[in-house]
Amino acid sequence: MRDVKSPIPLFIPIIVGIIAISFSPILVRWSHAPASVQAMYRLLITVLLMLPFGGRHFGTMKSISRKNWLLLLVAGFFLALHFLLWMSSLLYTTVASSTILMALEPLFVMVGAFFLFKERTTPFAIAAMGIAIIGAVLIGWGDIGVSAENVYGDVLSILGTLAMAFNMLAAQQLLTRISSYVYSLLVFIIAGAFFAVYNFLMGIPMFNYPLQEWGVFLLLAIVPTVFGHILFNWLLQFTNGTTISMCVLGEPIGASLLAAALFGEMLSFSQMTGGVFVVVGLYLFLRTNRVSYEVNSSAA
């Protein structure tokens, strides 16, 4: 296990992070701007908020190798692709379906880590993955009975989750070589730049939005990004990635409750059943991997 001790009990920032990321789909729904514009300003405003705290980190950027810069470009591209696909999915499917399907991210990371890094897992963890996949199918099956748009939204959410898994695999390599601050700052700049180019090429207006929209952009940067993504990166100094991944399980629950209260989006029986399968399967999967991690760490 890690020797570095957190200055505060870990459950406090974990709870804050779960609540923060649960607001992400709600804020996306409140905005009428294109998803690519929301994502671009979400990232670039976050960069502006981070810059005043980067004094001692800027000097270390000179030592980043060419290989790590390439990995940063890959991570930034897939983060941008994740935001574009997932935020677009919220236009077609429910908050519950989109966020529950996003909770499959740790499973996609496991598969990618097996092929890229030869990381192995236990048969029990694979069985747990199967339970979660059954849940995802049930969610999609339930949306088939609603409309083709809902199914399209589900597909976008799954593709966005795959993109995030690629981002996490790149981050897994980078965060052993550079600080979480430098990683977050540079990846957000790169992803924001990808969005700026995308919006320009697609002819999507990037300015002249009403004040309310700019308020949503600012909230997207502060709440789910600073108090969500960046906070989780900070927590990686004190615990392992598997523990942080378990936070993903809280997002669909929090987001679904908020969507029910604010938008009247009630869960169907199929969605509720599928959600239970996904959460149970992921919990068993992550718990198994945590036990494996602790055994390997104590043996090291």
Secondary structure, DSSP 8 states (H G I E B T S, - for coil): ------SS-THHHHHHHHHHHHTHHHHHHH--S-HHHHHHHHHHHHHHHHGGG-HHHHGGGGG--HHHHHHHHHHHHHHHHHHHHHHHHTTTS-HHHHHHHHTTHHHHHHHHHHHHH-----HHHHHHHHHHHHHHHHHHHHHHTT-HHHHHHHHHHHHHHHHHHHHHHHHHHHTTTS-HHHHHHHHHHHHHHHHHHHHHHTT---S---HHHHHHHHHHIIIIIIIIIIHHHHHTTTS-HHHHHGGGGHHHHHHHHHHHHHH-----HHHHHHHHHHHHHHHHHHHHHHHHHHHHHHH-
